[in-house]
Amino acid sequence: MAFWTREKILEKPISLHRKGKDNVKRKKLLTSSILLILAALVFAGVTPLQAQRGKAAAKPLITVLNPAIESKMVDRIPLSPRLDTLEGKTLYMVDIGWGGPEAAYSVFEEIQGWFAQNMPSVKTVLKRKKGPYSQDDPELWKEIAKNGNAALVGISG
């Protein structure tokens, strides 16, 4: 003869009740997760097509630049060979104007003074490039190619 205790009688309903609570918790968690994902998609800009066709249809949302090279590389021109010496040569120092009118010029004047004191046979020519630093100055480059042996072109400061 089996004896049924109160715990035995109530055991089955309690376990069913716990399983029911677990199922409700799982459903709430699943629903919350789905709502969170949908909210994230909406805030990230993934909206229904009707919303996208509105004001954004005329302009793209963002512009992306492609870093890939679209054409072949240009032919490279090798650097000029180094001079064995600067003795008896003409050195052009060109201020390209980056950083203001006095940024590099004063440094080039110091370099010019150093050459006058330490290598007097080197003729130094101080020039300012015409226009902003990004603009070409073909006349200056022709003068340097014709009359100079070396050039310091750049900035300082």
N, C-alpha and C positions, 0 to 999 in steps of 0.2 A: 504494500500500500504506500503510495507516494504522498508525502505531505507537501502541501503548497504553503509556502510562507508568503507573507505580505510582499517581501522583496521580489520573490519569484513571480508573483501575480503582476506586480507593477513594472517588472523588468522590461517586458516586451513593449508596453506603451511608451515607456521612457525612451527606449532606444529608437522607436519610430518617431517620437517627438524630437529627439536630437537630430535624426536624419532630416526631418522636415526643416528644422532650423538651419542646418548646413546647406540644404538646397536653396533656401531663401537667401542665405548669405552669398552663395555662388551666383545666383541670379542677379542680386544687387551689384556684385563685383563685376560681372560680365556687362551689365547695363551701363555701369559707371565707366568702364573701360571704353566701351563703344562710343559713349557720349564724349569722353575726353579726346579720343582719336578724331572724331568728327569736328570738335571745336578746334583742335590743332590744325586740321586741314583747312578749315574756313579762315582762321587767322593767318595761315601761311599763304593764302591767296588761291587755294584750290577751291573755287566756287562753282556753282552750276553754270552751264553755258549761257543761260539767259543773263546772268550778272556780268559775265565776261564780254558779251556782245554789246553791252552798253557803252560807256565812255571809253573803255580801254581798247575798243576795236580799231579806232583811228590811229592810236599810237601804241608802240610796243611798251610793255611794262619796264623792261630794262634793255640796255644795249650791251652786247658782249663782243669784245674784240677777239679775233682768232689769232693766236700767236704763231700759227703755222706759216711757213714761207709759201707764198702763192706761186712764185716764179723761181727760176734758177738764181743762184747767187751771182752777183756781178763778178767780172774778172778782177782779180786782185792785182794791184800794182805794188811791186816790191818796194821796200823802203830804200832810200838812197844809201849807198855804202858809207861807212864811217870814214872820217878823215884820219890819216895817220897822226897829224898834228894840226894845231891851230896857228902855229907860227907863220906869219906872213899872209894869213887868210883874212877874209872879211866876214864878220859875224853880224847878222841882222838880229835884233831883238824886237819882237813885235808885240805890242800891247793890244789885245783884242777887245778891250773895253769892258770885260766882265768884272763886276764888282765896283764899277764906278771909274771915273777918269784918272784917279790917282792910285788905284789899287795895285797895279803891277808896275806902273811907270817908275815909281820911286825905287822899287826893288831892282828894276833894270838899270837905273842910274847907278845904284851901288855896284852892280855887276860890271857896268862899264868902267867905273872907277877902279875896281879890282884889276881888270885887264890893263888899264892904263898904267897901273903901278907895277904889276907882276909880269905881264906879257905885252910890252909896249908895241911889239910888231903886229899884234892883232888889231885890225881896224874894226871898231864897233860902230854900228849904225842903229840908232834908236828910232823906231817908227810906231805910229798909232794906226791901227786899221780903221778904215772909214766905215761908218755905220755901226749898227749894233753887232754884238759878237756872233750872232747867228747868220749875219748877212755876209755874202762873199765879197771879196775885194780883189778882182782879177788883175788890176793894174799893179797892186802891191806885189802879188805873187810873181808877176812877170819881171818886175824890177829886181826882186830877190833872186830869181832864177838867172837873170842876166849879170848882175853885179856881185852877188854874194856867193860864199862858199858853204855857209852853214846858217842856220836860223834857230832862234829860241822863240817859239810862238806859244803864247799862252797867258796864263793868269798868275796872280800872286796875291798876297795880302795876308 
